[in-house]
Amino acid sequence: MTIRVDFDDRLTEKAGASGVDVSAATVHGALFAVAREFPIFHMFNCDGQLRGILKVERNGEPTTVTQSLSEGDRLRLYLG
């Protein structure tokens, strides 16, 4: 399923894009797809954990990387 991942202003400036559509079933899968497309974000640490400076919301609410996604969900990635 296709999920929209929107970026905050600072990430938009770095990426040159306000977001991206990815195919994923979980928040982690969506973030991993973003990391592949935008390696400049350096999203994951050596242990594969999302770096503490990055936060993610699912449909406007805080979420965890283990959450499943549904068609029409929207993620927002931001520096926190």
Secondary structure, 3 states (H helix, E strand, C coil): CEEEEEECHHHHHHHCCCEEEEECCEHHHHHHHHHHHCHHHCCECCCCCECCCEEEEECCEECCCCCECCCCCEEEEEEC
